[in-house]
Amino acid sequence: MKDEKRVVELITQITKHMDALINDTSVPKNVRSAVSDAKNHLNGEGDYVVRVSSAIYSIDEVSGDINLPPQARTVIWNILSMLESIKE
């Protein structure tokens, strides 16, 4: 099993990035909604692997949105990368 302290620190960091996207009005509403759903999955109850997988699924669906500003796309890719590192 992963070092739980490391996982908690990563989830905290990911949540901060998600909050920044959710509060950024230049990000399309559907993307903010997907990120919010992912945040709820990530901070929900249950095994962290399942929570991380659900969060990845929610964000991955909108990561290719053509209306996504470049800076937001970079943040989303970083979030996905951090989530994948937890899952491995």
LONU-514712 format. One record per residue: z, x, y of N, C-alpha, C in turn; residue number from 1; chain; residue in three letters. Coordinates in nm, 4 decimals, always signed. Layout:
BEGIN
<doba n_zz="Z" n_xx="X" n_yy="Y" ca_zz="Z" ca_xx="X" ca_yy="Y" c_zz="Z" c_xx="X" c_yy="Y" resi="NUM" chain="A" resn="ALA"/>
...
***
This chain:
BEGIN
<doba n_zz="+0.0000" n_xx="+0.0838" n_yy="-0.1190" ca_zz="+0.0000" ca_xx="+0.0000" ca_yy="+0.0000" c_zz="+0.0000" c_xx="+0.0882" c_yy="+0.1253" resi="1" chain="A" resn="MET"/>
<doba n_zz="-0.0658" n_xx="+0.0390" n_yy="+0.2291" ca_zz="-0.0752" ca_xx="+0.1118" ca_yy="+0.3549" c_zz="+0.0630" c_xx="+0.1292" c_yy="+0.4173" resi="2" chain="A" resn="LYS"/>
<doba n_zz="+0.0748" n_xx="+0.2309" n_yy="+0.4996" ca_zz="+0.1965" ca_xx="+0.2505" ca_yy="+0.5769" c_zz="+0.2111" c_xx="+0.1307" c_yy="+0.6713" resi="3" chain="A" resn="ASP"/>
<doba n_zz="+0.3134" n_xx="+0.0495" n_yy="+0.6488" ca_zz="+0.3276" ca_xx="-0.0750" ca_yy="+0.7249" c_zz="+0.3444" c_xx="-0.0517" c_yy="+0.8741" resi="4" chain="A" resn="GLU"/>
<doba n_zz="+0.4110" n_xx="+0.0561" n_yy="+0.9114" ca_zz="+0.4301" ca_xx="+0.0850" ca_yy="+1.0531" c_zz="+0.2948" c_xx="+0.1085" c_yy="+1.1202" resi="5" chain="A" resn="LYS"/>
<doba n_zz="+0.2067" n_xx="+0.1822" n_yy="+1.0529" ca_zz="+0.0729" ca_xx="+0.2092" ca_yy="+1.1049" c_zz="-0.0062" c_xx="+0.0792" c_yy="+1.1190" resi="6" chain="A" resn="ARG"/>
<doba n_zz="+0.0048" n_xx="-0.0068" n_yy="+1.0190" ca_zz="-0.0673" ca_xx="-0.1348" ca_yy="+1.0219" c_zz="-0.0180" c_xx="-0.2201" c_yy="+1.1384" resi="7" chain="A" resn="VAL"/>
<doba n_zz="+0.1126" n_xx="-0.2275" n_yy="+1.1572" ca_zz="+0.1696" ca_xx="-0.3067" ca_yy="+1.2668" c_zz="+0.1239" c_xx="-0.2515" c_yy="+1.4018" resi="8" chain="A" resn="VAL"/>
<doba n_zz="+0.1227" n_xx="-0.1197" n_yy="+1.4157" ca_zz="+0.0770" ca_xx="-0.0572" ca_yy="+1.5410" c_zz="-0.0700" c_xx="-0.0887" c_yy="+1.5673" resi="9" chain="A" resn="GLU"/>
<doba n_zz="-0.1526" n_xx="-0.0805" n_yy="+1.4643" ca_zz="-0.2949" ca_xx="-0.1120" ca_yy="+1.4804" c_zz="-0.3149" c_xx="-0.2588" c_yy="+1.5170" resi="10" chain="A" resn="LEU"/>
<doba n_zz="-0.2425" n_xx="-0.3476" n_yy="+1.4516" ca_zz="-0.2560" ca_xx="-0.4905" ca_yy="+1.4809" c_zz="-0.2138" c_xx="-0.5183" c_yy="+1.6254" resi="11" chain="A" resn="ILE"/>
<doba n_zz="-0.1091" n_xx="-0.4516" n_yy="+1.6715" ca_zz="-0.0647" ca_xx="-0.4677" ca_yy="+1.8103" c_zz="-0.1734" c_xx="-0.4212" c_yy="+1.9066" resi="12" chain="A" resn="THR"/>
<doba n_zz="-0.2335" n_xx="-0.3074" n_yy="+1.8762" ca_zz="-0.3401" ca_xx="-0.2530" ca_yy="+1.9597" c_zz="-0.4626" c_xx="-0.3461" c_yy="+1.9592" resi="13" chain="A" resn="GLN"/>
<doba n_zz="-0.4989" n_xx="-0.3955" n_yy="+1.8418" ca_zz="-0.6126" ca_xx="-0.4867" ca_yy="+1.8293" c_zz="-0.5868" c_xx="-0.6143" c_yy="+1.9089" resi="14" chain="A" resn="ILE"/>
<doba n_zz="-0.4647" n_xx="-0.6656" n_yy="+1.9000" ca_zz="-0.4290" ca_xx="-0.7883" ca_yy="+1.9715" c_zz="-0.4444" c_xx="-0.7693" c_yy="+2.1228" resi="15" chain="A" resn="THR"/>
<doba n_zz="-0.4085" n_xx="-0.6528" n_yy="+2.1735" ca_zz="-0.4250" ca_xx="-0.6252" ca_yy="+2.3171" c_zz="-0.5728" c_xx="-0.6275" c_yy="+2.3564" resi="16" chain="A" resn="LYS"/>
<doba n_zz="-0.6577" n_xx="-0.5680" n_yy="+2.2729" ca_zz="-0.8023" ca_xx="-0.5709" ca_yy="+2.2995" c_zz="-0.8545" c_xx="-0.7141" c_yy="+2.2948" resi="17" chain="A" resn="HIS"/>
<doba n_zz="-0.8063" n_xx="-0.7912" n_yy="+2.1978" ca_zz="-0.8486" ca_xx="-0.9308" ca_yy="+2.1862" c_zz="-0.8074" c_xx="-1.0103" c_yy="+2.3100" resi="18" chain="A" resn="MET"/>
<doba n_zz="-0.6842" n_xx="-0.9886" n_yy="+2.3570" ca_zz="-0.6373" ca_xx="-1.0583" ca_yy="+2.4770" c_zz="-0.7255" c_xx="-1.0265" c_yy="+2.5971" resi="19" chain="A" resn="ASP"/>
<doba n_zz="-0.7668" n_xx="-0.9004" n_yy="+2.6084" ca_zz="-0.8540" ca_xx="-0.8617" ca_yy="+2.7194" c_zz="-0.9861" c_xx="-0.9381" c_yy="+2.7137" resi="20" chain="A" resn="ALA"/>
<doba n_zz="-1.0428" n_xx="-0.9521" n_yy="+2.5947" ca_zz="-1.1689" ca_xx="-1.0270" ca_yy="+2.5799" c_zz="-1.1486" c_xx="-1.1760" c_yy="+2.6078" resi="21" chain="A" resn="LEU"/>
<doba n_zz="-1.0400" n_xx="-1.2307" n_yy="+2.5567" ca_zz="-1.0125" ca_xx="-1.3740" ca_yy="+2.5745" c_zz="-0.9977" c_xx="-1.4078" c_yy="+2.7232" resi="22" chain="A" resn="ILE"/>
<doba n_zz="-0.9409" n_xx="-1.3161" n_yy="+2.8004" ca_zz="-0.9176" ca_xx="-1.3402" ca_yy="+2.9429" c_zz="-1.0327" c_xx="-1.2961" c_yy="+3.0329" resi="23" chain="A" resn="ASN"/>
<doba n_zz="-1.1386" n_xx="-1.2406" n_yy="+2.9740" ca_zz="-1.2542" ca_xx="-1.1937" ca_yy="+3.0507" c_zz="-1.3548" c_xx="-1.3083" c_yy="+3.0650" resi="24" chain="A" resn="ASP"/>
<doba n_zz="-1.3688" n_xx="-1.3591" n_yy="+3.1868" ca_zz="-1.4573" ca_xx="-1.4745" ca_yy="+3.2077" c_zz="-1.6056" c_xx="-1.4393" c_yy="+3.2003" resi="25" chain="A" resn="THR"/>
<doba n_zz="-1.6390" n_xx="-1.3096" n_yy="+3.1960" ca_zz="-1.7798" ca_xx="-1.2724" ca_yy="+3.1809" c_zz="-1.8251" c_xx="-1.2832" c_yy="+3.0343" resi="26" chain="A" resn="SER"/>
<doba n_zz="-1.7290" n_xx="-1.2988" n_yy="+2.9434" ca_zz="-1.7589" ca_xx="-1.3138" ca_yy="+2.8009" c_zz="-1.7858" c_xx="-1.4625" c_yy="+2.7736" resi="27" chain="A" resn="VAL"/>
<doba n_zz="-1.8954" n_xx="-1.4936" n_yy="+2.7038" ca_zz="-1.9273" ca_xx="-1.6339" ca_yy="+2.6749" c_zz="-1.8122" c_xx="-1.7060" c_yy="+2.6043" resi="28" chain="A" resn="PRO"/>
<doba n_zz="-1.8016" n_xx="-1.8357" n_yy="+2.6332" ca_zz="-1.6910" ca_xx="-1.9165" ca_yy="+2.5807" c_zz="-1.6856" c_xx="-1.9157" c_yy="+2.4280" resi="29" chain="A" resn="LYS"/>
<doba n_zz="-1.8026" n_xx="-1.9211" n_yy="+2.3616" ca_zz="-1.8023" ca_xx="-1.9227" ca_yy="+2.2152" c_zz="-1.7466" c_xx="-1.7928" c_yy="+2.1576" resi="30" chain="A" resn="ASN"/>
<doba n_zz="-1.7713" n_xx="-1.6818" n_yy="+2.2265" ca_zz="-1.7196" ca_xx="-1.5525" ca_yy="+2.1818" c_zz="-1.5690" c_xx="-1.5472" c_yy="+2.2037" resi="31" chain="A" resn="VAL"/>
<doba n_zz="-1.5236" n_xx="-1.5919" n_yy="+2.3208" ca_zz="-1.3791" ca_xx="-1.5943" ca_yy="+2.3474" c_zz="-1.3072" c_xx="-1.6825" c_yy="+2.2463" resi="32" chain="A" resn="ARG"/>
<doba n_zz="-1.3695" n_xx="-1.7934" n_yy="+2.2113" ca_zz="-1.3107" ca_xx="-1.8842" ca_yy="+2.1124" c_zz="-1.3006" c_xx="-1.8171" c_yy="+1.9750" resi="33" chain="A" resn="SER"/>
<doba n_zz="-1.4060" n_xx="-1.7472" n_yy="+1.9358" ca_zz="-1.4062" ca_xx="-1.6767" ca_yy="+1.8064" c_zz="-1.3013" c_xx="-1.5664" c_yy="+1.8045" resi="34" chain="A" resn="ALA"/>
<doba n_zz="-1.2884" n_xx="-1.4946" n_yy="+1.9163" ca_zz="-1.1877" ca_xx="-1.3882" ca_yy="+1.9245" c_zz="-1.0479" c_xx="-1.4482" c_yy="+1.9198" resi="35" chain="A" resn="VAL"/>
<doba n_zz="-1.0299" n_xx="-1.5608" n_yy="+1.9850" ca_zz="-0.9008" ca_xx="-1.6299" ca_yy="+1.9816" c_zz="-0.8664" c_xx="-1.6741" c_yy="+1.8395" resi="36" chain="A" resn="SER"/>
<doba n_zz="-0.9653" n_xx="-1.7289" n_yy="+1.7684" ca_zz="-0.9445" ca_xx="-1.7671" ca_yy="+1.6279" c_zz="-0.9076" c_xx="-1.6453" c_yy="+1.5446" resi="37" chain="A" resn="ASP"/>
<doba n_zz="-0.9777" n_xx="-1.5350" n_yy="+1.5675" ca_zz="-0.9495" ca_xx="-1.4119" ca_yy="+1.4934" c_zz="-0.8080" c_xx="-1.3631" c_yy="+1.5214" resi="38" chain="A" resn="ALA"/>
<doba n_zz="-0.7666" n_xx="-1.3735" n_yy="+1.6451" ca_zz="-0.6307" ca_xx="-1.3324" ca_yy="+1.6832" c_zz="-0.5275" c_xx="-1.4187" c_yy="+1.6108" resi="39" chain="A" resn="LYS"/>
<doba n_zz="-0.5533" n_xx="-1.5486" n_yy="+1.6039" ca_zz="-0.4618" ca_xx="-1.6393" ca_yy="+1.5336" c_zz="-0.4545" c_xx="-1.6051" c_yy="+1.3854" resi="40" chain="A" resn="ASN"/>
<doba n_zz="-0.5684" n_xx="-1.5742" n_yy="+1.3252" ca_zz="-0.5699" ca_xx="-1.5336" ca_yy="+1.1836" c_zz="-0.4899" c_xx="-1.4050" c_yy="+1.1652" resi="41" chain="A" resn="HIS"/>
<doba n_zz="-0.5155" n_xx="-1.3089" n_yy="+1.2523" ca_zz="-0.4538" ca_xx="-1.1773" ca_yy="+1.2402" c_zz="-0.3018" c_xx="-1.1833" c_yy="+1.2543" resi="42" chain="A" resn="LEU"/>
<doba n_zz="-0.2544" n_xx="-1.2677" n_yy="+1.3431" ca_zz="-0.1109" ca_xx="-1.2761" ca_yy="+1.3689" c_zz="-0.0436" c_xx="-1.3891" c_yy="+1.2914" resi="43" chain="A" resn="ASN"/>
<doba n_zz="-0.1164" n_xx="-1.4491" n_yy="+1.1982" ca_zz="-0.0615" ca_xx="-1.5576" ca_yy="+1.1179" c_zz="+0.0263" c_xx="-1.5065" c_yy="+1.0046" resi="44" chain="A" resn="GLY"/>
<doba n_zz="+0.0568" n_xx="-1.5973" n_yy="+0.9138" ca_zz="+0.1410" ca_xx="-1.5652" ca_yy="+0.7988" c_zz="+0.0544" c_xx="-1.5200" c_yy="+0.6816" resi="45" chain="A" resn="GLU"/>
<doba n_zz="+0.1161" n_xx="-1.4499" n_yy="+0.5892" ca_zz="+0.0484" ca_xx="-1.4122" ca_yy="+0.4659" c_zz="+0.0173" c_xx="-1.2642" c_yy="+0.4580" resi="46" chain="A" resn="GLY"/>
<doba n_zz="-0.0525" n_xx="-1.2286" n_yy="+0.3522" ca_zz="-0.0887" ca_xx="-1.0899" ca_yy="+0.3256" c_zz="-0.1805" c_xx="-1.0378" c_yy="+0.4357" resi="47" chain="A" resn="ASP"/>
<doba n_zz="-0.1527" n_xx="-0.9168" n_yy="+0.4846" ca_zz="-0.2312" ca_xx="-0.8646" ca_yy="+0.5960" c_zz="-0.3772" c_xx="-0.8430" c_yy="+0.5599" resi="48" chain="A" resn="TYR"/>
<doba n_zz="-0.4085" n_xx="-0.8154" n_yy="+0.4349" ca_zz="-0.5483" ca_xx="-0.7942" ca_yy="+0.3958" c_zz="-0.6280" c_xx="-0.9237" c_yy="+0.4145" resi="49" chain="A" resn="VAL"/>
<doba n_zz="-0.5688" n_xx="-1.0358" n_yy="+0.3773" ca_zz="-0.6347" ca_xx="-1.1657" ca_yy="+0.3934" c_zz="-0.6486" c_xx="-1.1990" c_yy="+0.5412" resi="50" chain="A" resn="VAL"/>
<doba n_zz="-0.5426" n_xx="-1.1723" n_yy="+0.6186" ca_zz="-0.5457" ca_xx="-1.2003" ca_yy="+0.7628" c_zz="-0.6529" c_xx="-1.1162" c_yy="+0.8313" resi="51" chain="A" resn="ARG"/>
<doba n_zz="-0.6603" n_xx="-0.9886" n_yy="+0.7945" ca_zz="-0.7602" ca_xx="-0.8982" ca_yy="+0.8537" c_zz="-0.9011" c_xx="-0.9438" c_yy="+0.8158" resi="52" chain="A" resn="VAL"/>
<doba n_zz="-0.9217" n_xx="-0.9798" n_yy="+0.6908" ca_zz="-1.0538" ca_xx="-1.0249" ca_yy="+0.6459" c_zz="-1.0979" c_xx="-1.1498" c_yy="+0.7223" resi="53" chain="A" resn="SER"/>
<doba n_zz="-1.0065" n_xx="-1.2430" n_yy="+0.7434" ca_zz="-1.0375" ca_xx="-1.3650" ca_yy="+0.8192" c_zz="-1.0737" c_xx="-1.3309" c_yy="+0.9628" resi="54" chain="A" resn="SER"/>
<doba n_zz="-1.0003" n_xx="-1.2371" n_yy="+1.0223" ca_zz="-1.0283" ca_xx="-1.1958" ca_yy="+1.1602" c_zz="-1.1655" c_xx="-1.1302" c_yy="+1.1697" resi="55" chain="A" resn="ALA"/>
<doba n_zz="-1.1966" n_xx="-1.0442" n_yy="+1.0740" ca_zz="-1.3280" ca_xx="-0.9783" ca_yy="+1.0725" c_zz="-1.4382" c_xx="-1.0821" c_yy="+1.0636" resi="56" chain="A" resn="ILE"/>
<doba n_zz="-1.4220" n_xx="-1.1791" n_yy="+0.9756" ca_zz="-1.5235" ca_xx="-1.2836" ca_yy="+0.9571" c_zz="-1.5470" c_xx="-1.3592" c_yy="+1.0883" resi="57" chain="A" resn="TYR"/>
<doba n_zz="-1.4382" n_xx="-1.3958" n_yy="+1.1574" ca_zz="-1.4508" ca_xx="-1.4713" ca_yy="+1.2828" c_zz="-1.5248" c_xx="-1.3920" c_yy="+1.3897" resi="58" chain="A" resn="SER"/>
<doba n_zz="-1.4907" n_xx="-1.2647" n_yy="+1.4029" ca_zz="-1.5507" ca_xx="-1.1829" ca_yy="+1.5086" c_zz="-1.6928" c_xx="-1.1409" c_yy="+1.4726" resi="59" chain="A" resn="ILE"/>
<doba n_zz="-1.7170" n_xx="-1.1110" n_yy="+1.3465" ca_zz="-1.8479" ca_xx="-1.0640" ca_yy="+1.3038" c_zz="-1.9571" c_xx="-1.1667" c_yy="+1.3342" resi="60" chain="A" resn="ASP"/>
<doba n_zz="-1.9220" n_xx="-1.2938" n_yy="+1.3266" ca_zz="-2.0198" ca_xx="-1.3995" ca_yy="+1.3519" c_zz="-2.0755" c_xx="-1.3954" c_yy="+1.4936" resi="61" chain="A" resn="GLU"/>
<doba n_zz="-1.9940" n_xx="-1.3505" n_yy="+1.5900" ca_zz="-2.0382" ca_xx="-1.3514" ca_yy="+1.7299" c_zz="-2.0694" c_xx="-1.2121" c_yy="+1.7843" resi="62" chain="A" resn="VAL"/>
<doba n_zz="-2.0547" n_xx="-1.1099" n_yy="+1.7028" ca_zz="-2.0744" ca_xx="-0.9732" ca_yy="+1.7524" c_zz="-2.2176" c_xx="-0.9467" c_yy="+1.7966" resi="63" chain="A" resn="SER"/>
<doba n_zz="-2.3111" n_xx="-1.0248" n_yy="+1.7495" ca_zz="-2.4506" ca_xx="-1.0061" ca_yy="+1.7867" c_zz="-2.5007" c_xx="-1.1039" c_yy="+1.8908" resi="64" chain="A" resn="GLY"/>
<doba n_zz="-2.4106" n_xx="-1.1784" n_yy="+1.9525" ca_zz="-2.4480" ca_xx="-1.2774" ca_yy="+2.0540" c_zz="-2.5275" c_xx="-1.2100" c_yy="+2.1655" resi="65" chain="A" resn="ASP"/>
<doba n_zz="-2.6466" n_xx="-1.2640" n_yy="+2.1955" ca_zz="-2.7340" ca_xx="-1.2008" ca_yy="+2.2947" c_zz="-2.6791" c_xx="-1.2123" c_yy="+2.4366" resi="66" chain="A" resn="ILE"/>
<doba n_zz="-2.5881" n_xx="-1.3055" n_yy="+2.4606" ca_zz="-2.5309" ca_xx="-1.3235" ca_yy="+2.5937" c_zz="-2.4062" c_xx="-1.2389" c_yy="+2.6175" resi="67" chain="A" resn="ASN"/>
<doba n_zz="-2.3700" n_xx="-1.1584" n_yy="+2.5194" ca_zz="-2.2490" ca_xx="-1.0773" ca_yy="+2.5274" c_zz="-2.2719" c_xx="-0.9576" c_yy="+2.6204" resi="68" chain="A" resn="LEU"/>
<doba n_zz="-2.1876" n_xx="-0.9414" n_yy="+2.7236" ca_zz="-2.2021" ca_xx="-0.8245" ca_yy="+2.8107" c_zz="-2.1823" c_xx="-0.6946" c_yy="+2.7315" resi="69" chain="A" resn="PRO"/>
<doba n_zz="-2.2516" n_xx="-0.5882" n_yy="+2.7696" ca_zz="-2.2430" ca_xx="-0.4610" ca_yy="+2.6936" c_zz="-2.1006" c_xx="-0.4092" c_yy="+2.6766" resi="70" chain="A" resn="PRO"/>
<doba n_zz="-2.0166" n_xx="-0.4185" n_yy="+2.7812" ca_zz="-1.8807" ca_xx="-0.3669" ca_yy="+2.7687" c_zz="-1.7992" c_xx="-0.4487" c_yy="+2.6685" resi="71" chain="A" resn="GLN"/>
<doba n_zz="-1.8243" n_xx="-0.5794" n_yy="+2.6635" ca_zz="-1.7540" ca_xx="-0.6656" ca_yy="+2.5684" c_zz="-1.8016" c_xx="-0.6361" c_yy="+2.4255" resi="72" chain="A" resn="ALA"/>
<doba n_zz="-1.9308" n_xx="-0.6088" n_yy="+2.4103" ca_zz="-1.9847" ca_xx="-0.5766" ca_yy="+2.2780" c_zz="-1.9184" c_xx="-0.4491" c_yy="+2.2241" resi="73" chain="A" resn="ARG"/>
<doba n_zz="-1.8988" n_xx="-0.3516" n_yy="+2.3111" ca_zz="-1.8333" ca_xx="-0.2268" ca_yy="+2.2713" c_zz="-1.6899" c_xx="-0.2535" c_yy="+2.2263" resi="74" chain="A" resn="THR"/>
<doba n_zz="-1.6182" n_xx="-0.3381" n_yy="+2.3001" ca_zz="-1.4801" ca_xx="-0.3724" ca_yy="+2.2628" c_zz="-1.4792" c_xx="-0.4433" c_yy="+2.1282" resi="75" chain="A" resn="VAL"/>
<doba n_zz="-1.5723" n_xx="-0.5335" n_yy="+2.1068" ca_zz="-1.5795" ca_xx="-0.6057" ca_yy="+1.9791" c_zz="-1.6062" c_xx="-0.5088" c_yy="+1.8648" resi="76" chain="A" resn="ILE"/>
<doba n_zz="-1.6981" n_xx="-0.4152" n_yy="+1.8849" ca_zz="-1.7248" ca_xx="-0.3167" ca_yy="+1.7790" c_zz="-1.6016" c_xx="-0.2321" c_yy="+1.7500" resi="77" chain="A" resn="TRP"/>
<doba n_zz="-1.5287" n_xx="-0.1954" n_yy="+1.8554" ca_zz="-1.4051" ca_xx="-0.1183" ca_yy="+1.8362" c_zz="-1.3018" c_xx="-0.1994" c_yy="+1.7580" resi="78" chain="A" resn="ASN"/>
<doba n_zz="-1.2891" n_xx="-0.3280" n_yy="+1.7920" ca_zz="-1.1959" ca_xx="-0.4153" ca_yy="+1.7204" c_zz="-1.2351" c_xx="-0.4227" c_yy="+1.5735" resi="79" chain="A" resn="ILE"/>
<doba n_zz="-1.3639" n_xx="-0.4444" n_yy="+1.5463" ca_zz="-1.4102" ca_xx="-0.4523" ca_yy="+1.4076" c_zz="-1.3826" c_xx="-0.3223" c_yy="+1.3323" resi="80" chain="A" resn="LEU"/>
<doba n_zz="-1.4036" n_xx="-0.2105" n_yy="+1.3991" ca_zz="-1.3783" ca_xx="-0.0807" ca_yy="+1.3364" c_zz="-1.2312" c_xx="-0.0645" c_yy="+1.3024" resi="81" chain="A" resn="SER"/>
<doba n_zz="-1.1437" n_xx="-0.1028" n_yy="+1.3944" ca_zz="-0.9990" ca_xx="-0.0918" ca_yy="+1.3683" c_zz="-0.9573" c_xx="-0.1862" c_yy="+1.2560" resi="82" chain="A" resn="MET"/>
<doba n_zz="-1.0137" n_xx="-0.3066" n_yy="+1.2556" ca_zz="-0.9807" ca_xx="-0.4021" ca_yy="+1.1490" c_zz="-1.0257" c_xx="-0.3481" c_yy="+1.0128" resi="83" chain="A" resn="LEU"/>
<doba n_zz="-1.1453" n_xx="-0.2908" n_yy="+1.0094" ca_zz="-1.1950" ca_xx="-0.2329" ca_yy="+0.8835" c_zz="-1.1064" c_xx="-0.1188" c_yy="+0.8348" resi="84" chain="A" resn="GLU"/>
<doba n_zz="-1.0535" n_xx="-0.0410" n_yy="+0.9294" ca_zz="-0.9670" ca_xx="+0.0719" ca_yy="+0.8894" c_zz="-0.8370" c_xx="+0.0223" c_yy="+0.8267" resi="85" chain="A" resn="SER"/>
<doba n_zz="-0.7910" n_xx="-0.0942" n_yy="+0.8666" ca_zz="-0.6701" ca_xx="-0.1518" ca_yy="+0.8055" c_zz="-0.7016" c_xx="-0.1988" c_yy="+0.6641" resi="86" chain="A" resn="ILE"/>
<doba n_zz="-0.8186" n_xx="-0.2596" n_yy="+0.6491" ca_zz="-0.8557" ca_xx="-0.3190" ca_yy="+0.5201" c_zz="-0.8768" c_xx="-0.2158" c_yy="+0.4112" resi="87" chain="A" resn="LYS"/>
<doba n_zz="-0.9220" n_xx="-0.0971" n_yy="+0.4499" ca_zz="-0.9544" ca_xx="+0.0055" ca_yy="+0.3501" c_zz="-0.8320" c_xx="+0.0632" c_yy="+0.2841" resi="88" chain="A" resn="GLU"/>
***
